[in-house]
């Protein structure tokens, strides 16, 4: 009897250990799946390139459009610039956005910025470009006008007033944005590109479309002179000499002209988008 009771206890113990081991085994994949889901949920950032010129364009827009006000006004205008840049409906560079015709203040690219404002402008530009900061009240606004003006349009959804300007979003009667929405700041990465290219923004360098075939070096004595030829008397062709073809002797070097490739025979290599305007 005691042997049967002991055997029963041993059997129950084995079953309990097996259930515990099974529960531990099934819990680990659940934790792994949760971690995988968390990693997949992180959005990839969209990278925009900017140069020192783009930074200057951003500061100019903030300065002249905010009526030389303060950092709050600078950040509001700067947020509109970044909203346009990341919306896909405007130029793909900061200078392209700021210099677009009939959009920002006249002379924004050429007028003088007072030295007294440089410190606050630099701070606001660094906050936007380096830290990814935005004016929280501007939201998705891509438009503004001087505060106090009135317009008879019913799609102007005002969100805030800053730096002497009233900022608004264009929305339809159902409250939907009428413009492509900008990317939120946490999905945007700004990449600084030092230096500026002298070529158009979308191109970097001229590269020949085909690799030239190496040719033997011509004999200097057989090449044509690059100097101007002076003719002192009329030249007439002799009438008595028969016309014969001259074949080169074996081993005689032949001068082969290598003309400079025309501009149309090269292709332009794409590069990172750079500053516009």
VENCORHU-V516949 format. One line per field, one symbol per residue. phi: phi as a letter, one per 30 degrees, with the letter a starting at -180 (. if undefined). Layout:
# VENCORHU-V516949
phi->???
This chain:
# VENCORHU-V516949
phi->.ddddddddddddddddddddddddddddddddddddddddddddccccbcddddddddddddddchhdaddddddddddedddecdicbecbddddddddhccedidcbddcdedcedddddddddddccidbddddhcdbbabedjdbbdcccccdcabahibccbccbddciddcbeddddddccbccdcdibdddeedbcacbedbddddcddddedcdddddddcccbdcbddccdddbdccddeiddcdcdcddddddccccddbdebdci
